Amino acid sequence: MQSSYTINDVKQIIHAAGDVVSHAAISILLTDSRRISNPACCLFFALGGRRDGHEFIADAYTAGVRNFVVSRQQDTIMPDANFLIVADVLSALQLLAAHHRKQYHLEVIGITGSNGKTIVKEWLYQLMSPEKNIVRNPKSYNSQIGVPLSVWQINQTHNLGIFEAGISTTGEMDRLEAVIRPTIGVLTHIGTAHDEGFSSAEEKLSEKLKLFKNCSQLIYNYDVLLDHKDELKTRHCFSWSRKFNQADLYVFSETTISGKYYMRAIYQEQEVECLLPYRDEASVENAIVCWATMLAMGYSPADADDRIERLAAVSMRLELKHGINDCSVIDDSYNSDIQSLEIALNFLNQQNQHQKKTLILSDIYQSGLQQDALYRQVAQMVSTKQVDRFIGVGTFLQQFKNDFNLPQMHFYADTAALLKDLNKLHLQGETILIKGSRSFGFEKISRALVQKAHETVLEINLNTLLNNLNFYKAKVKPGVKIMAMVKAFSYGSGTFEVANMLQYNRVDYLAVAYTDEGVELRENGITLPVMVLNPEPESYDKLVAYKLEPAIYSFSLLDEFVKFAQDEDVMNYPVHLKIDSGMHRVGFEAFEVETLCDLLEVNPYIRVQSVYSHLVASDAEQHDLFTMQQISIFEKAFKQIEDALGYTVIKHISNTSGITRWPNAQYDMVRLGIGLYGVDAAIPREESGLQPVATLKTTVSQVKKIPAAETIGYNRNGSLKADGKIATVRIGYADGYLRAFGNGVGRMLVNGKPVPTVGNITMDMCMLDVSSVEVKEGDEVIVFNDQQRIEELALQIGTIPYEILTNISQRVKRVYFYE
Ligand SMILES: *Cc1c(COP(=O)(O)O)cnc(C)c1O
């Protein structure tokens, strides 16, 4: 049963002012106007933040929403809508969720820590679902907004809640505690560094501990809380340690047995054991936390061991890949519940590259809802999210197929039946979302639909890209637009997948280098205005046909474009004027502006959309005087042009590094390039919230023992200092791993450890000196990621991150992740 409150109840609970003009039963809390399903039951919270939620009230109203929580009176006319007015909309959301939480007397585990929260939550869910009906945060919805939305899902069928809480500054945990009200606390890994929002690691820890203030039980790492003994005294505590035998669970032996991790511990003066199917440090610690939690909650050591051995990897990520027959495949084959279905459907909607959208869905387990209510809700969601073709797999979906009403529908009893029929479905040129419960083995479907990749892939994390975008959104002044630079395949990171993400998240403009790149965007669902930096006159017809906007940087280009417009009867076509303020690449120079103005004054064929210039060294202090000079040349030029035109234009000069270093030069728009992809030379890495977006990885094709006397590779350039071994990996200069990285200059991470190249890089492969690490055929090898950053690779061979990124050849498959 979904919970439901009358609008009058809600008004009382959140102490709101305002009139209730029509009755409503609220069951869905909405914070994003793009994610509306079942609008009649929605209550929209106009939250503040980077974009003021009040701006989207009209959108939500148009979509049918009639109930709003706002912090100021609305002056638009929506006579049949209820506006509840509160001082602070976020507090109102939390208050409502806290009230909801209090209606239920279930056991609730509250999890916090610096790392591992989501994994521990998902693992506890796996470990305890055999006998519990569990409600938990979808994915890692652990923020001030995510937590109340998660807690809102509690209903009377649940007998255990597992909620994680994440905070970024002081004061936040008290608010989350009031919403979650955990009865059992679990503290995961605590990093020693303190984050931006805290003055010290101590302060961060004390803040986190506030989640547990009303818990009757706390599970924690003994070593971490040694100094906090006094704070913990009042509670029933269960500690674990790998160092101290005073802990309730003392892990004294850890070894690897045939690929698995084997731990022995002392618990209640007995020796107990646990076998874990993972061996990396993070998984081991997260598993110990789960082990301790199970024991603390009364599970027997034998049960705990048995279940932990079968823990499945947690994949919170949606993967977007190129599929067969020109399809795009969004792969989420490992978890299926109604919340994550909604998240995946939103992602499906955001990727507009194909008009047709297909959902392959299995039966959903453990939703806490009655089957009929569940599938009615699924059917409703699927139709509001504009799925064109629905493929249902499982006996329940078959049973409730009459609830679904879509242009194309197919139902199968099981995965094997669908696989047999797959060819007959003629999946072609569509975006396919694959979403299944683990037991359905949907990975077989994704294997059949995804293009085979050779084993070197560039993974693009779209969430990180979004975080980077938001980082800069917070740095630009109110009203300043953002043009995202997606030239050169989005700096090597893909084209329309990245652009679709940016479009969905409301950047204002996109820019590409050539007309063809713009055409590709238009053919894949991009409707944003697109500026073309180098519009070749031969492509003007395409440019206009696809509504792309040329940058005009010379008299000849202007002349040719105006002639073209004249011939084609095009009027008022949007163009951008490029001023050369010191780069001396392309653009009108200061002395040419007057002549330019004369040409513009009487010209009905074009309309100047923007005037821009480009900074040559916005990140470099030693050139600051020059930058100021550029800015003043630009300013003079655009004033002259605006005077001549008689209207104002969008003015922009700042690239990534200019945004933070030259805030007064943001004008009306900034052009955000490499910062989106996580690199900004102007910002010290420790301080910035920027994260690298791309991970380049490959695999080991062979491992060889090599004596010191032998040579390795072409021209006999490589050798080992002592007898040792090498690993050959599937990446070479044709993939973009340049020859300059050869002979020990470059390093890759093999099972987490950096190892040097040995010998020359060849076209498709190269060799690594792995004498010092454990490695076998098929192991994954990292070329760059967030540990070994592109900036470091650039330093190794004396180039810049831009070149490293854009060099990765198109033969390397791109895979996109979204959480
Ligand atoms: C590539 C480019 C940018 C973006 O520069 P970043 O340093 O990557 O932010 C901005 N403006 C123009 C004209 C460009 O060509």
The ligand as an SDF file (V2000), in Angstrom:
LIG
                    3D

 15 15  0  0  0  0  0  0  0  0999 V2000
   37.5360   24.6350  -26.7440 C   0  0  0  0  0  0  0  0  0  0  0  0
   37.0870   25.9960  -26.5380 C   0  0  0  0  0  0  0  0  0  0  0  0
   36.6480   26.4210  -25.2660 C   0  0  0  0  0  0  0  0  0  0  0  0
   36.7210   25.5790  -24.0280 C   0  0  0  0  0  0  0  0  0  0  0  0
   37.9840   25.6770  -23.4150 O   0  0  0  0  0  0  0  0  0  0  0  0
   38.3040   24.8830  -22.0750 P   0  0  0  0  0  0  0  0  0  0  0  0
   39.6310   25.3420  -21.6600 O   0  0  0  0  0  0  0  0  0  0  0  0
   38.2730   23.4550  -22.4130 O   0  0  0  0  0  0  0  0  0  0  0  0
   37.2150   25.2530  -21.1180 O   0  0  0  0  0  0  0  0  0  0  0  0
   36.1140   27.6880  -25.1610 C   0  0  0  0  0  0  0  0  0  0  0  0
   36.0310   28.5000  -26.2360 N   0  0  0  0  0  0  0  0  0  0  0  0
   36.4760   28.1430  -27.4550 C   0  0  0  0  0  0  0  0  0  0  0  0
   36.3700   29.1050  -28.5860 C   0  0  0  0  0  0  0  0  0  0  0  0
   37.0290   26.8800  -27.6320 C   0  0  0  0  0  0  0  0  0  0  0  0
   37.4640   26.5230  -28.8610 O   0  0  0  0  0  0  0  0  0  0  0  0
  1  2  1  0
  2  3  1  0
  2 14  2  0
  3  4  1  0
  3 10  2  0
  4  5  1  0
  5  6  1  0
  6  7  2  0
  6  8  1  0
  6  9  1  0
 10 11  1  0
 11 12  2  0
 12 13  1  0
 12 14  1  0
 14 15  1  0
M  END
$$$$
